[in-house]
């Protein structure tokens, strides 16, 4: 188990606004101008136009490979992302076209300019998706790796009794010396029933979990997007900071959070279903809750267990809420889709269900909600105000949930399909999760 330390310094400077991204933008733009500039007339008449043509062709090829063959993004590669990918490709092509006839020192300068332009592109993509708010959140040797669950975490302790009709916070009295922050662990959660090969999960245990007697805290199973990994909520989502902040305002109480993997690898797409692709639904509906109940001392039952996620993970949370309502009594759907997809319904049905449309409709959440009601399920739906693709889908989900009798809320936040919305969505909906899982009244 690793306690995440607080730190300040250059690693904590913002990469999303302020001096760092502005400086990178200015320096990168100057570097791109230097790559383009030449006093030779032949450069402007022949080699520069050819470089632009080659870069354009390569960018088009990348878009076709990503969208038509690889397809890691069900909705296709965002146009803004493609623009910056194209600028990066242009920088590389310009460097290669400038090399002939230059001295080694001049070649080094061209390579340096190319690297600065690539840094500019990476910075702009980061700003677009709000992926890494600081350098500390980005991959690198400065990362603090979470250890395994400790013997103290796994040990059984006396527990706090909560009378019927009351929330845990109403009877909880924090003991002296309670830690100010929670802890983060990395652990394997095997696919015992599903045989699904998941990557390691992250488990956040609030300060109150260290107390004796121990409060039986509710559980939030949290899912990242696709492409993605459980690390995303810890790094880009600043999970520990968000949960520690909630715990500090609630006498050390917060949900136990298990960030689990429904994909198996970064670019896989299991659809979060049981299909020809994988048994991902069984993993989340059986293996994960069984492991949590066996290894952690937490509150049990659907009323104390919520599932949530972003984008693919948001869609997945809705799917589990309607396909495993006996396990998850509430869900948090942040920027999800209106149905699981591999790019189109025809392709999804063909690849995952062998062309059996009825089999897909049996588990597709909007089809399920059209057939049955869920009066005892609660949901929080969050989306970005400028997310032109996912917000309309979320509105269809909201309508379907209400027609199915769910107790569902809607929140529209500033931003697009990015971590600007996803981080804020989790932070602002934590009180809702706490209320609907019995932590607070």
N, C-alpha and C positions, 0 to 999 in steps of 0.2 A: 504494500500500500504506500502510495506517495502523497504527501501533502504538498500541494502546489504553492510555492513561495511567491510572495509579492516582491516585485522588483521595479526599479525605475532606471531610465537611462536611454541611450540610443536605440536599444532593442524595443523600447516602448513608444518611440515616436510614431505618429500616425502615418500610415501608408495610403490613406484614403483621402485626406485633405491636409491643407497647410503646406509647410515649406518643402517637405520631402517630395510629394508627387509633382508640385509645381517646378521644383528644381530639375527633377528628372525629365519633365516635359520640355523645359527650355533647352537643357543640354542635349536631349535627344533630337529636338528639332534642328538645332545648329549642326549636329553631327550629320543629319540627313541632308541638309543643304551642302555641307562639305563633300559628301559622297556624290552629290549631283553636279557640283561645280567643276568646270574645267575651262582652261583658256584655249583649248584646241578646237578648231571649227569642226574637225572630223568627229569629235565626241558628240557634239550636238546634232550633227546631220545623220550619223550612222549608229554609233554604239549606244547612245542614250535612248533613242527610240526603240532600238532592239532590246535593250534591258527592260524597258517598260512593257514591251510586248511579251517577253519571256516571263516576267514577274506576274503579269496578268494571267497568262496561260497556266502557270503553276498554281496561282491562287484559285482559279476556276477548277483545276484538277483536284486540289485539296478539298474544295467544297463538294465536288462530285463523289470523291472517295468517302468523305465523312457522311454525307447525307444519303448516298445511294448504296454504298457497299458496307462500310463499317457500322454506321448508324448508332453511335453511342448516345445521341440525343434524339428521343422519339419525335420531338417537334422540329428537328432540323437545327443546323448550326445557326445561331443568331447572327443577323446581318452586321451588327456592330462588332461582333467578335471577328467575323470574316474580314472586315475592313482592317483591323489591326494585325491580323494574320498576314494580310496582303502587304501591309507596310513592312512587316518583318521580312517577308520573302523578297520584297523589292530591295531592302537593305543588303541582304545576302547576295543577290544578283548584281547589284551595283559594285559591291566589293570585288566580286569575281571579274567583272568587266573592267574594273579600273586597274587590276593587277599587272597586266602586260605592259612592259616598258617602264615600270616604276622601280626605283632602288629599294633595297630591303627596308630602309628606315621609313620610306614613304608607304611601303606595303603595310608596315606595322601600324602606321597612322590610319590607313584605310580600315584595317581590321578593328582597331580601337573604335573608330566611328561606327562601324557596323555593330559592334557590341553595345554601344550606347543607344543606338536605335532599337535594338532588340530589347534592351532594358526599358526603353520608353514604351514599347508595345506591351511588354509584360505588366508594366505599371498601369497602363490604361485598361487592360483586361481585368486587372485586380480591382481597379476603381469601378469598372462596369459591374462586376459580380460581388464587390465588397467582400472578397474572399479572405484576405489577410489584413486585418485592421492594423497590425503592427508586425515588425520583423520577428518578434518573439512568437507570433502565431504561425509563421511560415516554417516550412521544413528547413532544418539546419542543425549544426552541431550544438547549438544553444538549447535545443529542445530538452525539456525535463521528461524523461520517460516514466510513466506510471508503473509501479511494481504490482505484484500479485496481491490478492486479498490476504490479509494477515490472519494469524491464529485468533487474535482478539475479535476480528470481524466475523469469523466463522463460528466462534464460540457462542453457546447459548447462555442467556442471562435472564433474570426475572424481568417481567414485562409490566408495563403500566396498564391498568384496567380502565376501560372507557365505558361508562354506563350507556345503555341504549338511548338514542335520541340526542346524544351529545357528541361534539367533535373532539378530537384528540387535544387540540390546543386549549380547550376549556378545562381540562383536568391536568395538563402537563405543568410541572414545576421543575425548571432546570436546576440541576444540582450545582453546587459551587465547583469551580474549576473546569466547567464545560469548555471544550475547545472553541475557539472563535471561528474556525473554518472547517469545512468538510474535507473528505479525503477522496482520492481518485485511484481506482485500481484497474488493471487490465486482466481479463480472464477469458479462458475458452468456455464457450457454452456449446457442448456437442449436440449434434443432431441425432439423438438417441432413437427417436421414433421416425423422424423424417429422413435420416441419413443425409441431411443437407450439410455440405462442407462450408461452414461459415468462418469468416475471419474473427479474430478475438474481439470481444466486447469490452466496453468501458463501463465501470460501475462507480457511481458517485454515492457516497454515504454521508449524510448531513452530520453536523456536530452532535445532534441529539442521539444519533445511533451509537455513539461512544458511551452513553450514560448507562448507569445501572441503578434502578431498573430501567430497562430500555423501552422506549415507546415503539409500538408496532406501527411503523410509518407506511403510508401508501406507496405504490410503485407506479412510476411512469416509464414505460418502454418507449424509447426514442429511436427514430430512424432517420438516416441521412438521405440525400438525393441520389440520383443516378445520372452520370457517373459519380462515384463517391465512396466513402468508407466511414466507419464509426469515428475515425479521427476528426472528421470534419466538424462535428458538433463540439468537440473538445477544443480544437484549434480555432477555426473560423467562427464558430458559434460562441466561443468564450463561455462554455458551459459552467465551469467551476465558478467563475466570477459571478455569473447570473444567479446560480443556486446559492452560493455563499451570501450574496446580497439578500436573497429572500430569507434565508435562515437567520441572518442578523436581525431582520425585522420581525422575526417570529420565534424568538427565544431558542434558537438553534434548530427549530423544526423546518423541514422541507421534505418533499418526496424523495425516496430513494429512486435514482434514475439509472436505468440500464440502457446504454446505447448499443444496440445490437446490429448485426449484419444480415440483411435479407438478400444480398446480391451474390456473395461468394468471391467476387473480384471487382475491381474498380469499374470496369466497363461492361460487366454482364448486366442482363436485364431479365430477371426471373419473373417479372410481372407481379411478384409477391403473391403468387397463386400456386396451387397444386396442379401441375400440368406436365406435358412432355418435357418441359425445360427443367423443372426442379420442383421439389416439394416444399416451397418456401412458406406457404400458408401453414402447413403442419408444423414447421419449425417455430413459427411465431405463436401459434395457438396452443402447441403442446410442449415442445422442448424448452422454449425460453421460460414460460411460467412455471413449469415443473422444476427447472434448475433453480430459479429464484426462490421458490417455496422450500426447496430442499436445503439450499446453502445459506440463505439470508433469513433473518428473523424479522419478518415484515407482516403487515396486515394482509389478509387473504380475502378472496372473493371478488366478484366482478365490480362491486361498488368501490373497492379500494384499489382497483387496477385500471390505469388509463394507458392508451397508446397514442403516440403522436409522431409527427415527422414533417419534413419539408419536401416539396415537389414530389418526386417518386415516393418518398416516405410519407408525405401527406396523403396521397392516393392510397397507399398501403394501409394507413391508419383507418381510413374510411372502410376499406375492404374488410379488415379484421373486425371492425365494429359491427358490420352487418353479417359477416360469415362466421364469426366466433363471438356472438353477443353474450354467451355464458362465461366468457373469459374476460372481456373488456367491456366495462360499463360506460366508459366515456372515451372520447377521442379528440385529438387536436390536429386538425388538417390545415397546414400552412402551405399555401401555393400549390395545392394538389391539382390533379386532373379530374375530369369527370368520368374517366374509365381507364383501366390499365391498358397500355398500348405498346406495340412494337413499331409504331409509325402509322398504322391504319388498322381498322377493325378486321378487314379481310386478311391482312398479313398476320395479325395477332391470332385470329381463329385458326388459320392454316398452320402456322408454326407451332403454336402451343396446344391446340386441340384437334389437330389432324383434320381441320375443316368442319368440325362439329360445332355449329353456331349455338345450338341449344346448350351444350356443355359450357360455353363461355357465358351465355345469358344466365346460367344457373348460379354463377359466382360474381358476375359483374354488378357492382354495388347499386347502380341506378335501376337495373333490372330487378335486383333483389328487393329494393325498397318499393318498387311498383307492385310487387306481389304480397308483401307483408308489412306490418307496422312494427315500430320499435318505440313504444311509449316509455320504456324504462331506460333508454339510452340517451346520453347527453353528448353534444358535440360543440366544439368551438372551431369556426372556420375563419381563416385569416388570409388576406391576399394583399398584393401591392396595387396602389392606385394607378400606377403607370404600367402595369403588367397586362399588356393588351391580349396576350394569348391565354394566360391561366386564369385571370380574374373572371372573364365571362364563363369559363368552365366552373369556377368556384360558385358563381351565382346559380348555375344550373344544379349543382350539388346542394346548395342551400335550399332551393325550392323543393327538391326531391326529399331532403331530410325532413323538412317541415310537413310535407304531405304524408310522410311515413310516421308522423306523430312524435318525432324526436324533440327533445328540449335542446335547441341549437341556437348559438349566437353567431353574429357576423361582425368582423372587424376589418376595416380597410386602412392600411398603413401607407405612409409615403414611401415611394420607391417602386422598383420593378421586380423582376424575377431574380432576386439577389439576396445576399446576406444582410443587407440593410433592413429588409422585411423579416427575414427568418430569425435573426437574433432578437429583434424587437418583438416579434410575434411570440417567441417563447417567454421572454421576460414579462411581457404584458399579460399573457394568459396564464402564468403560473398561479396567480390568485384564484382564477377560475378552476384550474386543475385541483388546487388544494381544497376548494369548497366541494367539488363533485367527487372527491375521493375520501372525504371524511376527516381531512386534516384540520380544516377551519370551518366554523359555522356558516 
